């Protein structure tokens, strides 16, 4: 019997993110006449309400935008900076070890992870404001309505939120998330039950203080967070508890407006954020893998995994050795992305040589993402985060500040060492693919060190294997951020044994969708299709 014809109208706009409530907010803005950037900002503001340990007003991030009207493409770097009071040696004697999973460093008494010393200069709100001033359509204040509604009326704890709330990272050298939630009286009231445990799935969270803060920013503008009454509240709390962040840090922070890195892959252009963001890692892996006939190997076959994993390890090693804040360390991009280097690395892989990689250090896995495409073809993607949440909620504001000092190496003299005004490398890499000058795909992902490896596999799944976006983000993934290869539980045991026979150590993950959580949109022939990774309760909204 023939398949019934498609009955749904073709989407004219799409927004996708890990939080259904936030996608609902972005879709409402699209229906109200907003463009893709307006929708993304409304979605991001709502994410800060309904996923409060992942992101928020006190966070940081990277936004990548393509404007079809002008043909312009911009990366807005809103990664946070070390406060000016920091010094490279400040925690040298308190340093204990690196976190065993590669996400941060262990310092005595968790000074760099919990509390006011852990806070870096938040960048995301001024980043959104800068992008909106240049590319937004609806008035700034109109973008806050959905987030204010969820904060006032309440939202229910979803499965992934509960997973984060109850996460205990002691095995890696970090604190449990319940200790962050309960750090302040306001946090305990918002997110903990009377018995001292985190709220459970289905429990309601209302945050009237955050609703008031959002109203204030909607009315006064983002600058109030950096130079106005809200800034003074943040600084007063810092001063009362010995924090590093100052009024001058807030006032002086400016997002960087950057050109994307561009490479070609099998005849298409792939545009990624430049350092200190993680696009260079994605770009280097693609440059190497373009030298192989991946389809002939078979998807997720032992040989396919070997070749892709070695490219992951080479790019990871190069990132560790060469990539930091370009204001402090100039990255050798011309070398790493050159034909000669890609040829040499491909030859190395063909010879069977294994690249040693103790591990890749990167930002924590608690990030989130959004991709949005509107009816006029604007494409916007963002990844933003609280890094390792500090637990600090300035009294009466309802939002938590980042704990990104955990990202910096407490040992002086390293590429990622502490320094005043310094940004740390971030794996965040919202990417856009072009064909004949037109965007055909955008993909981004949360997930720390796994961000680059997951984005790579989604790109390969679409561009080499012809998968739809939903198929591409759901396909079994693997990762090589150490000498061992991490495997999804959906990769067959026979493949794992073949890799072991090649001399690789393997680690099987019990999750069906591990190693980051990519979300994205394809635009082939003008037809929009979103894909949401199921791991984080992701959702695709289409506007027809």
N, C-alpha and C positions, 0 to 999 in steps of 0.2 A: 504494500500500500504506500503511495507517495506521502512524503512528509507534508504536513499542513503548511500553508503559506504563512510567512511572518505576519503577525497581526499588529504588533506594536509599532507606533509611529517612530520614525528615525529620530534619534536624539539630535538636538541642535546645540546643546551645552551639556557638559559633564563635570561633576566634582566627585572626588574619591578621597577617603581618609579612613583611619582606623576607628573613628568614633561615630556611630550613627547619629547621635544628637548634633555633633558638629557638622556633619554632612547635611543634615536637615537645615541648619542655619545657613550654610553656604548656598544651598539650593533655593532657599527663600529669597536671598539677595539676588540671585540670578533671575528669578521670576519677577522680582521687583524692578528689573531693568539695570541691575548692576553688571559690571563686566567681570572677567575671571579673577582679576586682582581683588576687587571689592568682595567677591564671594570667598576668596581664599582668606582674606583678613577676618571676615565675620566667622568663618569656620575656625580659624586659629584662635580667636578670642574665646570662642565657645569651648575649644579643646582645653584651654586653660582652666575652665570651670569644671568640666566633666572628666578630665584626666589630669588631676592637679599635681601628680608626681612626675608627669611626663614633660610638662611645658607650662608656660604662663607668662604673666607680665614681667616676672623677675628672671626671665630666661634669655636665650641667645639662639641664633640660627642663621641660615643661609637661604636666600630667595633667588630664584632664577626665572627671568621673564622674557618672553618674545612678544613684541608688539607688531602685528601684521600691517597696521596702518602706516607705520614709518619704516618697517623692516628692522627696527632696532632690537637689540638683545642685550640684556643687562644682568649682571650678578650683583646682588646687594649682600655684602658680607657684614652680618650683624653678630659675629662671634665676639665673645666678651674679652675684656682685657684685665690683666692683673692690676689691682689698685696701686697707686703711686707709692704707698707706704711699704710695699713689698720689697724684699731684698733677696738675692740669690741664695744667701746663706741662712735665711730665717728659720728653716726647718731642717737644716743639714744634720744637726745632732739628734733631732727627733725622728729622723728617717729610720724605718724598720725594714721594709722590703717593698718590692713591687707586688701589686695584687696578682694573684695566681692566674686570673683569667685575662689579664692584659688591660683591664679597665681601671687605671689609676694606681696610686701609691699609698702605702700604709705608713702613717705617721703616728707617733705616740699620742695617745688620748684622742685620736681621730680629729685633730685640730683642723686638718685640711678637708674634712668631709662633713662634719656636723657643726652647726653653730655659726656665729658671726664672722669668725676668721676665715671660713670656707667660701665666702661670697666674693665673686668677681663682679665687674661692672656689667649690669644687664644691657643687652644690645637690641633685643628683638622689637621692642615697641617703637623706638626711634627708626628702626629699619622699616617697619610697616608704614610709619608716617612718611618717611622719605619716598618710598615706592608709591604710596598713594598720592602724594602731592604731584608726582610726575605722570602717573598712569591711571589713577583712580577715576571713576565716573560719578558715583553717588557721593553725597556729602559724608565726611568722616563720621559724624555723629550717628548716621543711620546704620552704620555697620555694627554698632554695639547692641542693638535691640535684642537679637536672639540670645546673646551671652548673658545679658542682664536678666532676661526671662528665665533662663535655666538656673541662674544663681538665686533668684528670688523664689521661684516656684519649686525648685528642687529637681534633682535627677537621681536615678537609682544606680547603685553599684553594679556594674557589669562584670562578666567573668574575668576579663583581662585586668580591669581595675583592681578587682579583689586579689588576683594573682600578684600584682605589684604591691598592694597594701600588706600582704602577708609574706612577702619575699624576705628570706633571711640569707644574707650574703656573707655570713661569718666565715664560711669555707674559703672565700676568695680574699678575705682580709678587710671586708667592709661591714658596716653596721646593718642590722635589719631595718627594713623600711618602717616598721611600727615605731622604732625609736625616733625616726625623723618625724612621723606624723604626730607623735606625742611630745615633741621637743618644746612646744609653746602651749600655753593654756588655750589659745585660740585653736591650734591644731587638734588638741585633745577634744575640744567641744565639737569640732566639725566632723572629725573622721574616726573617733574612737567610741566604742560602746561603754556603758557605765562600768563594766567589769575590766576595762583596760585593754581589751582586744580590739583590733580594727573592725570597722563596720563590715558586714557580710553582704553577699550577693542579695540584691533586692532591697537592701536598706536605703532609705532616702537621705540625701544630703541637701541641706539648704544653706546658702552662704550669703546672707544679707549684707555683710560687710563688703564682700567682693562686688556685689551688685552696686553698692554705693561708690566704690572705687571706679568701677567701669563707667558709671554715670558721670563721675567727675572728669575722667579722661575724655569721654565723649564730648563733654561741654567745653572743657578747658584746653583740650588738645594734648598730644603726646609730650610736649615740652614740659608740662607740669610735673611729669614723672622725673624729669632730669633737672629742672631748675625752679620748680614752683613749690606749692604747699605739700604735694605728695613726696617730692624729693626731700623736703625738710623732715617729714615723718620718718622716712627711711634712714636718713643720716642720724636723726636723734636716737633711733633704736640702735644703730651701729655704735654710736658714741657711748650709749648706756651700757653696752656689753663688750666693749673693747674690740669692735670690728675694725677691719682695714679700710672699708669703702668710705669715701669722703664725698662732700658736696662737690669738690673740684673734679673728682673722678666722674661723677654723674654728669656734671655740666660739660665736661670736656670730651665725653665719648661721642664719636661720630662713626656711623657705618661707612664702610668703604664701597664705592661704586666701581665695579670692575668689569673688564671685558672677559668673556668666557674663554677657556682653552678650547681649541677646535682641532679635531683630528678627522681623518676619513677612515671609514671601515666598510670594506666591500662596496665602495662607490657612494656611500652616504656620509654625511657630516654628522659627527657626534660632538655636541657642545657640553662642556662640564665646567663647574666652578674651579678657578685656579687656587693655588695655595694661599692661605693655610687650610683651605677646604680640601676634601679628598678626591676631587675629580681627576687629579693627575694619576692616582692609582688605577682608576677605571680606564683612563686613556692609555696608560702603559700596557695594561693587560690586553686591551683590544689590539694595540699595535703588534704585540707579539703573536696573538692568536690568529691574526689575519694571515699569517704565514702557513697556516694549517688548513687542510680540508676536514673540518670538524664533522660535517654531516656524514662523510664516508666512514667515520669511526663508529657511528651509532650513538644516539643520545644516552648520556650517563652510562656508557660502556666503561669497562676498566681503563681502556686506552684514552678515551675522552676525558675521564676524570683525572687520569695521570697528567695529561698535557695541560688541561685547564688549571689543575692544582699547582703545577710547577710555575705557570704564569702568575698565579696568585702569590706564590712564595717569592718570586723574583721581585714583583712590584712591592710586596710587603717589606722585603729587605731594603729596597731602594728608598722606600718611604722612611724607614727608620734611620737610614744613614744620611739622607739629604734634605728632607722636607720639614720645615718649621714655619715660623712667622717670617715672610719675606722681608719685613722691616728689620729683622735681626740676622737672618741667614738667607742668602740668595740661592734659590733652588736651581739646579742645572737642568732646566726643562728641555733645552735644545738637545742635550745629550740623551736624556731618558726617553724622549719621544722621537728620536731620529730613526731613519731607516736602518742605518748601520747598527745601531744598538739593538733594534728589534730583530734584525737578521742574526746577530750574534747570540741573542738570548734564545731565539727559536732553534738555532743549531745546537745550542747547549741542551735544550729539551729533547731534541731528536736523538742526541747521542746517549740519552738515558741518564745524564748527570742530574743529581738531586741537589737543589739549592738548600743549604741549611738555614733554618729560621727558628730561633728559639721561641719567639712569639711576636705578634704585632701589638704594640700598645696603641690604644685609641680611646675615644670618649666612651662613656658608659652606654649601655644598651637602652636606657630609658629615654628614648627620643620619640618623636612622632613626626608625621608628614602629611602633606596635602598635595594633590595635583588637580588643576582646574583648567578647563578649556571653555571659552564662551562662544556665542553665536557668530561672532565676527572673526574668530580664529586666534584670539589672544591665548597664549599658553603660559601658565604660571605654575611653578612648583616650589615648595618650601620644605625644609626639614628644620625643626626647632626643638629645644630641649631645656630642661633645668640642669643638665649634666647630672652629677650625683646630687640630688636635692639636699639643701642645707638643713631643712627643718625650720628655718627662720621665717616666721610670718610677722612682718612689722605690725604692731598692735593696731587693730581696727581696720586693716586693709583687706584681709581675706585672702591674700595671695602669698605664695612661698617664693623665696629667693633661691637662686641657683647655688650650687656648691661646687663650682667648676675649678676651685683651687686644687681639688683632688686630681685634676688632669695633669698638673704641672709636676715635673720631676724635682723633688726636694734637693737633689744633688747638683751643685753648681757645675757649669761647664758642659752641660748636655744641650742638645738641640731643643728639648722641651723644658729646660730649666726655668725657674721663676725669675721674672724681671719686671720692673715697673712698666706698665703699658703694653705688655707683651700678650699676643694672642697665642693660643696653643693650636697645633694641628688638630683638625677635626675631620673624621671620616665622612661627614655629611657631603653628599654629592648629587643634588637634584639635577637631572640630566635631560637634555632635549635633543632629539634626532631629526635631521633635515634630509629631505630628498628633493633635488632640483630646487633648492632654496626655500622649500615649504616644510613646515614642521609636520612630522608623521608620527611622533611618539614622544612622550615624556614619562619618566620613571624616577621615583625617589624612594627612600627607605629609611626607617629608623633601625638601630641595631648595633651601634658601636663598631668594633673592628670588623663585623660581618657586613657592614653597609656596602662596601665596595664589591665584595664577593657576591652579594645577592643582586645588586644592580647589574653586575657583569652577566650573571646567568639569565636574568630577565631579558637583557639586550640580546644575548645569543639565542635565547628561545624564540624571540620575535624575528630577529634579523636573519639568522641562519636557518632556523627550523620552521619558520612561518606560523608559529603559534599565535592565537589570539592573546590579548593582554591578560584575560582571566586565566587562560591555560598557562601562560608564561609565569604568572606569579604563584600559581598553585603547583607547578611541576616540582618534583623532589629536588632538593638542593643539597650541596655539600660545601665545605669551606676548608681552606688551608691557610690558617693564620699562625700555625706552628709547624714543626716537622711532621706532625701527625695530620691525617685527613679526617675531618669531622663529617659524618654521614647522617643524613635524615633516615629515620626509621623506615621510610618507604623505598629506600634504595636496597635492592635484593642482597641477601647474604652471599650469594655466589659472586656478585661484583666485589663485595668487600673481601672475600677470600682471594680473589684474583689480585686485588691491590696489595694484599698482604704478601702474596707470592712474589710481587715485584719489589718487596722490601720496605713497603710503607706500613707504619703504624696507623691504626684506624681507631676512631671512637664513634660508637653508634649513639645517636641522640634519641631519647625516647619520644620526643615530640614528632608529630606528623609534619609540621611546618616550622622547623627551626631555622636559625641563622638569618636573623633580621626579618623584616616584614614589608616587602616591597609593595607599592601601590603605583598605579600609573594609568595612562590613557593613550590609545592609538588613534590616529586620524587618517588612515589609509583611504584615499579617494574621497576625502571629505566626510567619511562616515566615522562617527565617534564611538569608541568602546572603552569602558573603564575596566580595571581589574583591581580587586581588593584581596590582600592576603588574609585568609581566614583566621590566622593565629591571633590577631588583635581585634576581633569583632568588626573587621572592616566592612565598609558599605560604599556602594556606587549609586549616586543619584543622577538621573538623566532628566533633562528639561527638553521636552519635545515641542 
